[in-house]
Amino acid sequence: MSTQTSPQSTPASKTVVHPLVDVLESDSEFLLVADLPGVNKDALGITVNGGQLELEAETETLDYRRSFALGDDVDLDAVEAKLEFGVLEVHLPKRAEAQVRKVPIKG
């Protein structure tokens, strides 16, 4: 006889949610903006591994989880993040060769 219980039935388990995220693109970068109400920076983890950006955060009652596939045009060594007032901004600069540049016209 099995006494296994599902994680949802234990009182200590938290609800896992996918935060709302906007992804914006400019000539020089992608900007990921995520709503993480109640999260402080000590409870936030952002990792870049194998072309994936992983976002994990927690509050007393919620666990936030979200992942994003990154293209080859992102400069992985220059990724920066900022958390203010429950809003996370992750700046994903494009590699120099992937950035749009205007070509001067002579004549």
N, CA, C and O atoms as a GROMACS GRO file, in nm:
protein
  428
    1MET      N    1   0.084  -0.117   0.000
    1MET     CA    2   0.000   0.000   0.000
    1MET      C    3   0.089   0.124   0.000
    1MET      O    4   0.185   0.132   0.077
    2SER      N    5   0.057   0.222  -0.087
    2SER     CA    6   0.137   0.342  -0.100
    2SER      C    7   0.080   0.454  -0.015
    2SER      O    8  -0.041   0.472  -0.007
    3THR      N    9   0.170   0.528   0.049
    3THR     CA   10   0.126   0.644   0.129
    3THR      C   11   0.177   0.773   0.066
    3THR      O   12   0.193   0.874   0.134
    4GLN      N   13   0.202   0.769  -0.062
    4GLN     CA   14   0.257   0.884  -0.133
    4GLN      C   15   0.151   0.994  -0.143
    4GLN      O   16   0.035   0.967  -0.173
    5THR      N   17   0.193   1.120  -0.118
    5THR     CA   18   0.102   1.234  -0.131
    5THR      C   19   0.154   1.327  -0.238
    5THR      O   20   0.275   1.338  -0.259
    6SER      N   21   0.064   1.393  -0.306
    6SER     CA   22   0.106   1.486  -0.410
    6SER      C   23   0.151   1.616  -0.345
    6SER      O   24   0.107   1.648  -0.235
    7PRO      N   25   0.240   1.692  -0.412
    7PRO     CA   26   0.288   1.818  -0.354
    7PRO      C   27   0.176   1.918  -0.326
    7PRO      O   28   0.188   1.997  -0.233
    8GLN      N   29   0.069   1.916  -0.405
    8GLN     CA   30  -0.040   2.010  -0.386
    8GLN      C   31  -0.115   1.986  -0.255
    8GLN      O   32  -0.179   2.078  -0.203
    9SER      N   33  -0.110   1.864  -0.200
    9SER     CA   34  -0.189   1.833  -0.082
    9SER      C   35  -0.118   1.865   0.049
    9SER      O   36  -0.180   1.859   0.155
   10THR      N   37   0.010   1.898   0.044
   10THR     CA   38   0.082   1.929   0.167
   10THR      C   39   0.063   2.076   0.202
   10THR      O   40   0.070   2.160   0.113
   11PRO      N   41   0.040   2.109   0.328
   11PRO     CA   42   0.015   2.248   0.365
   11PRO      C   43   0.135   2.339   0.342
   11PRO      O   44   0.116   2.460   0.328
   12ALA      N   45   0.255   2.286   0.338
   12ALA     CA   46   0.374   2.370   0.320
   12ALA      C   47   0.403   2.400   0.174
   12ALA      O   48   0.491   2.482   0.146
   13SER      N   49   0.333   2.338   0.080
   13SER     CA   50   0.364   2.361  -0.061
   13SER      C   51   0.315   2.499  -0.104
   13SER      O   52   0.220   2.553  -0.049
   14LYS      N   53   0.384   2.553  -0.203
   14LYS     CA   54   0.350   2.684  -0.257
   14LYS      C   55   0.294   2.668  -0.397
   14LYS      O   56   0.319   2.567  -0.464
   15THR      N   57   0.220   2.765  -0.440
   15THR     CA   58   0.170   2.768  -0.576
   15THR      C   59   0.282   2.816  -0.667
   15THR      O   60   0.347   2.916  -0.638
   16VAL      N   61   0.302   2.746  -0.777
   16VAL     CA   62   0.402   2.786  -0.876
   16VAL      C   63   0.330   2.860  -0.989
   16VAL      O   64   0.234   2.808  -1.046
   17VAL      N   65   0.376   2.981  -1.019
   17VAL     CA   66   0.314   3.061  -1.123
   17VAL      C   67   0.419   3.108  -1.223
   17VAL      O   68   0.538   3.118  -1.192
   18HIS      N   69   0.372   3.135  -1.344
   18HIS     CA   70   0.458   3.194  -1.448
   18HIS      C   71   0.430   3.344  -1.449
   18HIS      O   72   0.319   3.385  -1.480
   19PRO      N   73   0.530   3.426  -1.415
   19PRO     CA   74   0.505   3.570  -1.407
   19PRO      C   75   0.472   3.629  -1.545
   19PRO      O   76   0.516   3.579  -1.648
   20LEU      N   77   0.394   3.737  -1.542
   20LEU     CA   78   0.367   3.809  -1.665
   20LEU      C   79   0.496   3.877  -1.712
   20LEU      O   80   0.567   3.938  -1.632
   21VAL      N   81   0.526   3.865  -1.842
   21VAL     CA   82   0.652   3.915  -1.895
   21VAL      C   83   0.626   3.985  -2.028
   21VAL      O   84   0.551   3.936  -2.112
   22ASP      N   85   0.691   4.100  -2.046
   22ASP     CA   86   0.695   4.167  -2.176
   22ASP      C   87   0.837   4.154  -2.227
   22ASP      O   88   0.933   4.170  -2.151
   23VAL      N   89   0.851   4.127  -2.355
   23VAL     CA   90   0.983   4.122  -2.418
   23VAL      C   91   0.984   4.227  -2.528
   23VAL      O   92   0.904   4.223  -2.622
   24LEU      N   93   1.075   4.322  -2.514
   24LEU     CA   94   1.087   4.432  -2.609
   24LEU      C   95   1.221   4.420  -2.682
   24LEU      O   96   1.318   4.368  -2.626
   25GLU      N   97   1.226   4.469  -2.805
   25GLU     CA   98   1.350   4.463  -2.883
   25GLU      C   99   1.382   4.600  -2.939
   25GLU      O  100   1.295   4.669  -2.993
   26SER      N  101   1.508   4.638  -2.926
   26SER     CA  102   1.560   4.759  -2.991
   26SER      C  103   1.674   4.716  -3.082
   26SER      O  104   1.702   4.597  -3.096
   27ASP      N  105   1.738   4.811  -3.144
   27ASP     CA  106   1.851   4.778  -3.231
   27ASP      C  107   1.966   4.714  -3.156
   27ASP      O  108   2.041   4.633  -3.211
   28SER      N  109   1.981   4.751  -3.027
   28SER     CA  110   2.098   4.706  -2.952
   28SER      C  111   2.073   4.598  -2.847
   28SER      O  112   2.168   4.538  -2.798
   29GLU      N  113   1.946   4.573  -2.812
   29GLU     CA  114   1.920   4.477  -2.705
   29GLU      C  115   1.777   4.425  -2.707
   29GLU      O  116   1.688   4.479  -2.774
   30PHE      N  117   1.758   4.317  -2.631
   30PHE     CA  118   1.626   4.270  -2.594
   30PHE      C  119   1.608   4.310  -2.448
   30PHE      O  120   1.703   4.305  -2.370
   31LEU      N  121   1.487   4.349  -2.411
   31LEU     CA  122   1.458   4.386  -2.273
   31LEU      C  123   1.342   4.300  -2.227
   31LEU      O  124   1.234   4.301  -2.287
   32LEU      N  125   1.364   4.225  -2.121
   32LEU     CA  126   1.262   4.141  -2.060
   32LEU      C  127   1.214   4.212  -1.935
   32LEU      O  128   1.294   4.245  -1.848
   33VAL      N  129   1.084   4.237  -1.924
   33VAL     CA  130   1.026   4.305  -1.808
   33VAL      C  131   0.924   4.210  -1.746
   33VAL      O  132   0.826   4.172  -1.810
   34ALA      N  133   0.946   4.173  -1.620
   34ALA     CA  134   0.859   4.076  -1.551
   34ALA      C  135   0.801   4.138  -1.425
   34ALA      O  136   0.870   4.207  -1.350
   35ASP      N  137   0.672   4.113  -1.401
   35ASP     CA  138   0.607   4.156  -1.278
   35ASP      C  139   0.628   4.050  -1.172
   35ASP      O  140   0.584   3.936  -1.187
   36LEU      N  141   0.695   4.088  -1.063
   36LEU     CA  142   0.723   3.997  -0.952
   36LEU      C  143   0.685   4.062  -0.820
   36LEU      O  144   0.772   4.091  -0.738
   37PRO      N  145   0.556   4.087  -0.797
   37PRO     CA  146   0.516   4.155  -0.673
   37PRO      C  147   0.554   4.075  -0.549
   37PRO      O  148   0.534   3.953  -0.543
   38GLY      N  149   0.608   4.146  -0.451
   38GLY     CA  150   0.643   4.083  -0.324
   38GLY      C  151   0.778   4.013  -0.322
   38GLY      O  152   0.816   3.956  -0.220
   39VAL      N  153   0.852   4.017  -0.434
   39VAL     CA  154   0.982   3.949  -0.441
   39VAL      C  155   1.092   4.050  -0.408
   39VAL      O  156   1.093   4.161  -0.461
   40ASN      N  157   1.186   4.010  -0.321
   40ASN     CA  158   1.305   4.092  -0.300
   40ASN      C  159   1.422   4.025  -0.370
   40ASN      O  160   1.416   3.907  -0.404
   41LYS      N  161   1.529   4.099  -0.391
   41LYS     CA  162   1.638   4.047  -0.475
   41LYS      C  163   1.708   3.926  -0.414
   41LYS      O  164   1.768   3.847  -0.487
   42ASP      N  165   1.702   3.908  -0.282
   42ASP     CA  166   1.764   3.791  -0.220
   42ASP      C  167   1.688   3.662  -0.252
   42ASP      O  168   1.743   3.553  -0.240
   43ALA      N  169   1.562   3.675  -0.291
   43ALA     CA  170   1.479   3.558  -0.322
   43ALA      C  171   1.464   3.538  -0.473
   43ALA      O  172   1.375   3.466  -0.518
   44LEU      N  173   1.552   3.602  -0.550
   44LEU     CA  174   1.545   3.598  -0.696
   44LEU      C  175   1.670   3.533  -0.752
   44LEU      O  176   1.781   3.564  -0.709
   45GLY      N  177   1.652   3.444  -0.848
   45GLY     CA  178   1.765   3.381  -0.915
   45GLY      C  179   1.746   3.388  -1.065
   45GLY      O  180   1.641   3.353  -1.118
   46ILE      N  181   1.851   3.435  -1.133
   46ILE     CA  182   1.849   3.441  -1.279
   46ILE      C  183   1.976   3.373  -1.327
   46ILE      O  184   2.087   3.410  -1.287
   47THR      N  185   1.961   3.274  -1.414
   47THR     CA  186   2.077   3.205  -1.468
   47THR      C  187   2.065   3.198  -1.620
   47THR      O  188   1.956   3.193  -1.676
   48VAL      N  189   2.181   3.198  -1.684
   48VAL     CA  190   2.190   3.178  -1.828
   48VAL      C  191   2.274   3.054  -1.848
   48VAL      O  192   2.389   3.048  -1.805
   49ASN      N  193   2.214   2.955  -1.914
   49ASN     CA  194   2.284   2.828  -1.930
   49ASN      C  195   2.240   2.763  -2.061
   49ASN      O  196   2.122   2.737  -2.083
   50GLY      N  197   2.337   2.736  -2.148
   50GLY     CA  198   2.308   2.665  -2.271
   50GLY      C  199   2.202   2.730  -2.357
   50GLY      O  200   2.117   2.660  -2.413
   51GLY      N  201   2.204   2.861  -2.370
   51GLY     CA  202   2.107   2.929  -2.453
   51GLY      C  203   1.970   2.946  -2.390
   51GLY      O  204   1.873   2.980  -2.458
   52GLN      N  205   1.961   2.922  -2.260
   52GLN     CA  206   1.835   2.938  -2.186
   52GLN      C  207   1.854   3.040  -2.074
   52GLN      O  208   1.956   3.038  -2.005
   53LEU      N  209   1.757   3.128  -2.057
   53LEU     CA  210   1.754   3.215  -1.941
   53LEU      C  211   1.649   3.159  -1.847
   53LEU      O  212   1.533   3.142  -1.886
   54GLU      N  213   1.688   3.130  -1.724
   54GLU     CA  214   1.598   3.073  -1.624
   54GLU      C  215   1.572   3.179  -1.516
   54GLU      O  216   1.666   3.240  -1.464
   55LEU      N  217   1.446   3.199  -1.484
   55LEU     CA  218   1.405   3.295  -1.383
   55LEU      C  219   1.333   3.219  -1.273
   55LEU      O  220   1.237   3.147  -1.298
   56GLU      N  221   1.380   3.236  -1.149
   56GLU     CA  222   1.318   3.173  -1.032
   56GLU      C  223   1.311   3.276  -0.921
   56GLU      O  224   1.409   3.346  -0.893
   57ALA      N  225   1.196   3.285  -0.857
   57ALA     CA  226   1.179   3.378  -0.745
   57ALA      C  227   1.075   3.320  -0.651
   57ALA      O  228   0.994   3.235  -0.688
   58GLU      N  229   1.080   3.368  -0.527
   58GLU     CA  230   0.980   3.318  -0.433
   58GLU      C  231   0.938   3.424  -0.334
   58GLU      O  232   1.013   3.516  -0.301
   59THR      N  233   0.814   3.408  -0.289
   59THR     CA  234   0.759   3.487  -0.179
   59THR      C  235   0.712   3.385  -0.074
   59THR      O  236   0.737   3.266  -0.090
   60GLU      N  237   0.646   3.430   0.030
   60GLU     CA  238   0.597   3.336   0.131
   60GLU      C  239   0.495   3.238   0.076
   60GLU      O  240   0.487   3.124   0.122
   61THR      N  241   0.419   3.281  -0.022
   61THR     CA  242   0.310   3.197  -0.072
   61THR      C  243   0.325   3.152  -0.216
   61THR      O  244   0.255   3.059  -0.258
   62LEU      N  245   0.413   3.214  -0.294
   62LEU     CA  246   0.425   3.182  -0.436
   62LEU      C  247   0.568   3.151  -0.476
   62LEU      O  248   0.663   3.206  -0.420
   63ASP      N  249   0.583   3.061  -0.572
   63ASP     CA  250   0.710   3.038  -0.641
   63ASP      C  251   0.689   3.080  -0.785
   63ASP      O  252   0.598   3.032  -0.852
   64TYR      N  253   0.774   3.170  -0.833
   64TYR     CA  254   0.770   3.213  -0.972
   64TYR      C  255   0.874   3.134  -1.050
   64TYR      O  256   0.988   3.120  -1.006
   65ARG      N  257   0.836   3.084  -1.167
   65ARG     CA  258   0.928   3.011  -1.253
   65ARG      C  259   0.897   3.047  -1.398
   65ARG      O  260   0.781   3.049  -1.439
   66ARG      N  261   1.002   3.075  -1.476
   66ARG     CA  262   0.984   3.102  -1.618
   66ARG      C  263   1.118   3.083  -1.686
   66ARG      O  264   1.222   3.114  -1.629
   67SER      N  265   1.116   3.031  -1.808
   67SER     CA  266   1.240   3.016  -1.884
   67SER      C  267   1.219   3.067  -2.025
   67SER      O  268   1.108   3.067  -2.078
   68PHE      N  269   1.329   3.110  -2.085
   68PHE     CA  270   1.326   3.169  -2.218
   68PHE      C  271   1.443   3.116  -2.300
   68PHE      O  272   1.555   3.107  -2.250
   69ALA      N  273   1.417   3.080  -2.424
   69ALA     CA  274   1.524   3.041  -2.515
   69ALA      C  275   1.588   3.168  -2.570
   69ALA      O  276   1.518   3.260  -2.613
   70LEU      N  277   1.720   3.172  -2.567
   70LEU     CA  278   1.793   3.288  -2.618
   70LEU      C  279   1.853   3.255  -2.754
   70LEU      O  280   1.903   3.145  -2.776
   71GLY      N  281   1.848   3.351  -2.843
   71GLY     CA  282   1.906   3.333  -2.975
   71GLY      C  283   2.057   3.352  -2.972
   71GLY      O  284   2.115   3.394  -2.872
   72ASP      N  285   2.120   3.320  -3.083
   72ASP     CA  286   2.265   3.335  -3.096
   72ASP      C  287   2.308   3.480  -3.098
   72ASP      O  288   2.427   3.510  -3.083
   73ASP      N  289   2.215   3.572  -3.117
   73ASP     CA  290   2.250   3.713  -3.127
   73ASP      C  291   2.263   3.782  -2.991
   73ASP      O  292   2.296   3.901  -2.986
   74VAL      N  293   2.238   3.711  -2.879
   74VAL     CA  294   2.250   3.770  -2.745
   74VAL      C  295   2.392   3.753  -2.693
   74VAL      O  296   2.450   3.645  -2.701
   75ASP      N  297   2.447   3.863  -2.640
   75ASP     CA  298   2.580   3.861  -2.578
   75ASP      C  299   2.562   3.812  -2.434
   75ASP      O  300   2.531   3.891  -2.345
   76LEU      N  301   2.582   3.683  -2.412
   76LEU     CA  302   2.554   3.621  -2.282
   76LEU      C  303   2.640   3.677  -2.169
   76LEU      O  304   2.598   3.676  -2.053
   77ASP      N  305   2.759   3.727  -2.201
   77ASP     CA  306   2.848   3.781  -2.098
   77ASP      C  307   2.808   3.921  -2.052
   77ASP      O  308   2.859   3.970  -1.951
   78ALA      N  309   2.716   3.985  -2.123
   78ALA     CA  310   2.679   4.123  -2.090
   78ALA      C  311   2.538   4.136  -2.034
   78ALA      O  312   2.487   4.248  -2.022
   79VAL      N  313   2.472   4.026  -2.002
   79VAL     CA  314   2.336   4.030  -1.949
   79VAL      C  315   2.336   4.097  -1.811
   79VAL      O  316   2.420   4.066  -1.727
   80GLU      N  317   2.241   4.188  -1.789
   80GLU     CA  318   2.228   4.258  -1.661
   80GLU      C  319   2.083   4.258  -1.618
   80GLU      O  320   1.992   4.253  -1.701
   81ALA      N  321   2.060   4.262  -1.486
   81ALA     CA  322   1.924   4.262  -1.433
   81ALA      C  323   1.911   4.364  -1.321
   81ALA      O  324   2.006   4.395  -1.250
   82LYS      N  325   1.787   4.416  -1.307
   82LYS     CA  326   1.757   4.513  -1.203
   82LYS      C  327   1.616   4.484  -1.153
   82LYS      O  328   1.525   4.460  -1.232
   83LEU      N  329   1.597   4.486  -1.020
   83LEU     CA  330   1.466   4.465  -0.959
   83LEU      C  331   1.432   4.587  -0.875
   83LEU      O  332   1.504   4.621  -0.781
   84GLU      N  333   1.321   4.653  -0.908
   84GLU     CA  334   1.274   4.768  -0.831
   84GLU      C  335   1.123   4.764  -0.821
   84GLU      O  336   1.054   4.751  -0.922
   85PHE      N  337   1.071   4.775  -0.700
   85PHE     CA  338   0.927   4.785  -0.675
   85PHE      C  339   0.849   4.670  -0.739
   85PHE      O  340   0.740   4.691  -0.792
   86GLY      N  341   0.906   4.549  -0.735
   86GLY     CA  342   0.837   4.432  -0.788
   86GLY      C  343   0.842   4.416  -0.938
   86GLY      O  344   0.774   4.330  -0.993
   87VAL      N  345   0.922   4.498  -1.005
   87VAL     CA  346   0.937   4.488  -1.150
   87VAL      C  347   1.082   4.454  -1.182
   87VAL      O  348   1.175   4.526  -1.145
   88LEU      N  349   1.100   4.342  -1.250
   88LEU     CA  350   1.233   4.296  -1.290
   88LEU      C  351   1.259   4.336  -1.434
   88LEU      O  352   1.175   4.314  -1.522
   89GLU      N  353   1.375   4.396  -1.459
   89GLU     CA  354   1.420   4.426  -1.595
   89GLU      C  355   1.547   4.346  -1.620
   89GLU      O  356   1.644   4.357  -1.544
   90VAL      N  357   1.546   4.267  -1.726
   90VAL     CA  358   1.666   4.194  -1.767
   90VAL      C  359   1.706   4.248  -1.904
   90VAL      O  360   1.632   4.238  -2.001
   91HIS      N  361   1.826   4.306  -1.909
   91HIS     CA  362   1.879   4.362  -2.033
   91HIS      C  363   1.966   4.255  -2.099
   91HIS      O  364   2.061   4.205  -2.040
   92LEU      N  365   1.931   4.222  -2.222
   92LEU     CA  366   2.001   4.120  -2.299
   92LEU      C  367   2.061   4.186  -2.423
   92LEU      O  368   1.999   4.187  -2.529
   93PRO      N  369   2.183   4.242  -2.410
   93PRO     CA  370   2.244   4.311  -2.523
   93PRO      C  371   2.269   4.216  -2.640
   93PRO      O  372   2.300   4.099  -2.622
   94LYS      N  373   2.255   4.270  -2.759
   94LYS     CA  374   2.286   4.193  -2.879
   94LYS      C  375   2.436   4.198  -2.903
   94LYS      O  376   2.502   4.298  -2.873
   95ARG      N  377   2.490   4.088  -2.958
   95ARG     CA  378   2.631   4.088  -2.997
   95ARG      C  379   2.650   4.195  -3.104
   95ARG      O  380   2.559   4.225  -3.180
   96ALA      N  381   2.770   4.252  -3.109
   96ALA     CA  382   2.798   4.363  -3.200
   96ALA      C  383   2.762   4.328  -3.344
   96ALA      O  384   2.705   4.410  -3.416
   97GLU      N  385   2.796   4.208  -3.387
   97GLU     CA  386   2.768   4.171  -3.526
   97GLU      C  387   2.619   4.150  -3.554
   97GLU      O  388   2.579   4.143  -3.670
   98ALA      N  389   2.537   4.141  -3.449
   98ALA     CA  390   2.393   4.122  -3.468
   98ALA      C  391   2.316   4.254  -3.459
   98ALA      O  392   2.196   4.258  -3.488
   99GLN      N  393   2.384   4.361  -3.419
   99GLN     CA  394   2.316   4.489  -3.403
   99GLN      C  395   2.290   4.554  -3.540
   99GLN      O  396   2.368   4.540  -3.634
  100VAL      N  397   2.180   4.624  -3.547
  100VAL     CA  398   2.145   4.696  -3.668
  100VAL      C  399   2.229   4.823  -3.673
  100VAL      O  400   2.245   4.893  -3.573
  101ARG      N  401   2.282   4.849  -3.789
  101ARG     CA  402   2.356   4.975  -3.807
  101ARG      C  403   2.317   5.036  -3.940
  101ARG      O  404   2.291   4.965  -4.038
  102LYS      N  405   2.314   5.166  -3.943
  102LYS     CA  406   2.280   5.236  -4.066
  102LYS      C  407   2.405   5.245  -4.153
  102LYS      O  408   2.516   5.265  -4.103
  103VAL      N  409   2.384   5.231  -4.282
  103VAL     CA  410   2.493   5.237  -4.377
  103VAL      C  411   2.493   5.376  -4.440
  103VAL      O  412   2.393   5.417  -4.499
  104PRO      N  413   2.604   5.447  -4.429
  104PRO     CA  414   2.609   5.580  -4.491
  104PRO      C  415   2.607   5.569  -4.644
  104PRO      O  416   2.664   5.476  -4.702
  105ILE      N  417   2.542   5.665  -4.707
  105ILE     CA  418   2.532   5.666  -4.853
  105ILE      C  419   2.620   5.777  -4.905
  105ILE      O  420   2.602   5.893  -4.866
  106LYS      N  421   2.713   5.743  -4.991
  106LYS     CA  422   2.804   5.844  -5.047
  106LYS      C  423   2.749   5.890  -5.181
  106LYS      O  424   2.670   5.822  -5.247
  107GLY      N  425   2.793   6.009  -5.219
  107GLY     CA  426   2.759   6.053  -5.353
  107GLY      C  427   2.708   6.185  -5.355
  107GLY      O  428   2.675   6.236  -5.462
   0.00000   0.00000   0.00000
